[in-house]
Amino acid sequence: RNYKNNFFSEFLATFILIFGILYIVKPNIFIEGMDVNFGIGSLDALPVGILVWVIGLSLGGTTGYAINPARDLGPRIVYQLIPRKNKLSDWAYSWIPIFGPSLGAVAAGLLFLYFN
Protein backbone atom coordinates (compact mmCIF):
# COMPACT_ATOMS: atom_id res chain seq x y z
CA ARG A 1 0.00 0.00 0.00
CA ASN A 2 1.43 3.34 -1.07
CA TYR A 3 0.24 6.07 1.29
CA LYS A 4 1.60 8.93 -0.82
CA ASN A 5 -0.10 7.82 -4.05
CA ASN A 6 -3.37 7.01 -2.29
CA PHE A 7 -3.40 10.38 -0.54
CA PHE A 8 -2.76 12.15 -3.86
CA SER A 9 -5.52 10.13 -5.54
CA GLU A 10 -8.06 11.10 -2.86
CA PHE A 11 -6.89 14.72 -2.91
CA LEU A 12 -7.13 14.95 -6.70
CA ALA A 13 -10.50 13.18 -6.96
CA THR A 14 -12.10 15.47 -4.38
CA PHE A 15 -10.43 18.54 -5.87
CA ILE A 16 -11.87 17.74 -9.31
CA LEU A 17 -15.30 16.97 -7.83
CA ILE A 18 -15.62 20.16 -5.77
CA PHE A 19 -14.07 22.41 -8.42
CA GLY A 20 -16.39 20.91 -11.05
CA ILE A 21 -19.47 21.29 -8.85
CA LEU A 22 -18.63 24.91 -8.06
CA TYR A 23 -18.46 25.71 -11.78
CA ILE A 24 -21.57 23.67 -12.61
CA VAL A 25 -23.82 25.41 -10.07
CA LYS A 26 -22.39 28.89 -10.61
CA PRO A 27 -25.03 31.20 -12.14
CA ASN A 28 -23.67 31.97 -15.58
CA ILE A 29 -26.65 32.97 -17.74
CA PHE A 30 -27.23 36.71 -17.75
CA ILE A 31 -30.36 38.19 -19.34
CA GLU A 32 -30.35 41.89 -20.13
CA GLY A 33 -32.89 43.89 -18.18
CA MET A 34 -33.22 41.28 -15.42
CA ASP A 35 -31.61 41.40 -12.01
CA VAL A 36 -31.54 37.62 -11.59
CA ASN A 37 -28.76 35.38 -12.89
CA PHE A 38 -29.66 31.85 -13.91
CA GLY A 39 -27.74 28.59 -13.68
CA ILE A 40 -28.81 25.25 -15.08
CA GLY A 41 -31.25 24.76 -12.20
CA SER A 42 -32.70 21.30 -11.77
CA LEU A 43 -30.25 19.85 -14.27
CA ASP A 44 -27.40 20.34 -11.77
CA ALA A 45 -27.68 16.72 -10.66
CA LEU A 46 -27.01 15.26 -14.12
CA PRO A 47 -23.55 16.79 -14.74
CA VAL A 48 -22.58 16.21 -11.11
CA GLY A 49 -23.57 12.54 -11.42
CA ILE A 50 -21.59 12.23 -14.64
CA LEU A 51 -18.63 13.92 -12.94
CA VAL A 52 -18.72 11.42 -10.04
CA TRP A 53 -18.95 8.56 -12.56
CA VAL A 54 -15.93 9.86 -14.51
CA ILE A 55 -13.92 10.31 -11.30
CA GLY A 56 -14.78 6.73 -10.33
CA LEU A 57 -13.66 5.41 -13.71
CA SER A 58 -10.41 7.36 -13.75
CA LEU A 59 -9.29 7.61 -10.11
CA GLY A 60 -11.36 4.98 -8.36
CA GLY A 61 -9.00 2.08 -8.92
CA THR A 62 -6.36 3.04 -6.38
CA THR A 63 -8.49 3.71 -3.30
CA GLY A 64 -12.12 3.16 -4.22
CA TYR A 65 -12.50 6.97 -4.31
CA ALA A 66 -13.91 7.86 -0.94
CA ILE A 67 -14.12 11.59 -1.96
CA ASN A 68 -16.08 12.10 1.27
CA PRO A 69 -14.50 11.55 4.70
CA ALA A 70 -17.79 10.32 6.17
CA ARG A 71 -17.90 7.48 3.64
CA ASP A 72 -14.88 5.88 5.31
CA LEU A 73 -14.90 7.22 8.88
CA GLY A 74 -18.52 6.33 9.75
CA PRO A 75 -18.21 2.63 8.90
CA ARG A 76 -14.84 2.46 10.73
CA ILE A 77 -16.37 3.84 13.92
CA VAL A 78 -19.40 1.53 13.72
CA TYR A 79 -17.14 -1.45 13.02
CA GLN A 80 -15.08 -0.55 16.09
CA LEU A 81 -18.22 -0.43 18.26
CA ILE A 82 -19.62 -3.77 17.08
CA PRO A 83 -18.72 -6.54 19.56
CA ARG A 84 -16.71 -8.85 17.32
CA LYS A 85 -13.53 -10.78 18.05
CA ASN A 86 -10.34 -10.29 16.02
CA LYS A 87 -11.29 -6.97 14.44
CA LEU A 88 -9.03 -5.97 11.56
CA SER A 89 -9.83 -2.28 11.10
CA ASP A 90 -6.76 -0.65 9.58
CA TRP A 91 -6.60 2.61 11.56
CA ALA A 92 -3.09 3.34 10.29
CA TYR A 93 -4.64 3.98 6.86
CA SER A 94 -7.67 5.92 8.12
CA TRP A 95 -6.04 9.34 7.78
CA ILE A 96 -5.88 9.09 3.98
CA PRO A 97 -9.64 9.06 3.24
CA ILE A 98 -10.15 11.74 5.90
CA PHE A 99 -7.42 14.29 5.19
CA GLY A 100 -7.03 13.70 1.43
CA PRO A 101 -10.60 14.69 0.52
CA SER A 102 -10.71 17.44 3.16
CA LEU A 103 -7.58 19.14 1.86
CA GLY A 104 -8.65 18.59 -1.76
CA ALA A 105 -11.99 20.30 -1.10
CA VAL A 106 -10.32 23.25 0.63
CA ALA A 107 -7.82 23.63 -2.23
CA ALA A 108 -10.63 23.51 -4.82
CA GLY A 109 -12.64 26.13 -2.96
CA LEU A 110 -9.66 28.45 -2.61
CA LEU A 111 -8.75 28.08 -6.29
CA PHE A 112 -12.36 28.74 -7.30
CA LEU A 113 -12.41 31.90 -5.18
CA TYR A 114 -9.09 32.96 -6.70
CA PHE A 115 -10.40 32.61 -10.27
CA ASN A 116 -13.65 34.39 -9.49
DAHUNOR-V657747 format. One record per residue. RES is the residue in one letter. SS is DSSP state (@ for helix, = for strand, . for the rest). Layout:
BEGIN
res:RES ss:SS
res:RES ss:SS
END
This chain:
BEGIN
res:R ss:.
res:N ss:.
res:Y ss:@
res:K ss:@
res:N ss:@
res:N ss:@
res:F ss:@
res:F ss:@
res:S ss:@
res:E ss:@
res:F ss:@
res:L ss:@
res:A ss:@
res:T ss:@
res:F ss:@
res:I ss:@
res:L ss:@
res:I ss:@
res:F ss:@
res:G ss:@
res:I ss:@
res:L ss:@
res:Y ss:@
res:I ss:@
res:V ss:@
res:K ss:.
res:P ss:.
res:N ss:.
res:I ss:=
res:F ss:=
res:I ss:.
res:E ss:.
res:G ss:.
res:M ss:.
res:D ss:.
res:V ss:.
res:N ss:=
res:F ss:=
res:G ss:.
res:I ss:.
res:G ss:@
res:S ss:@
res:L ss:@
res:D ss:@
res:A ss:@
res:L ss:@
res:P ss:@
res:V ss:@
res:G ss:@
res:I ss:@
res:L ss:@
res:V ss:@
res:W ss:@
res:V ss:@
res:I ss:@
res:G ss:@
res:L ss:@
res:S ss:@
res:L ss:@
res:G ss:@
res:G ss:@
res:T ss:@
res:T ss:@
res:G ss:.
res:Y ss:.
res:A ss:.
res:I ss:.
res:N ss:.
res:P ss:@
res:A ss:@
res:R ss:@
res:D ss:@
res:L ss:@
res:G ss:@
res:P ss:@
res:R ss:@
res:I ss:@
res:V ss:@
res:Y ss:@
res:Q ss:@
res:L ss:@
res:I ss:.
res:P ss:.
res:R ss:.
res:K ss:.
res:N ss:.
res:K ss:.
res:L ss:.
res:S ss:.
res:D ss:.
res:W ss:.
res:A ss:.
res:Y ss:.
res:S ss:.
res:W ss:.
res:I ss:@
res:P ss:@
res:I ss:@
res:F ss:@
res:G ss:@
res:P ss:@
res:S ss:@
res:L ss:@
res:G ss:@
res:A ss:@
res:V ss:@
res:A ss:@
res:A ss:@
res:G ss:@
res:L ss:@
res:L ss:@
res:F ss:@
res:L ss:@
res:Y ss:@
res:F ss:@
res:N ss:.
END
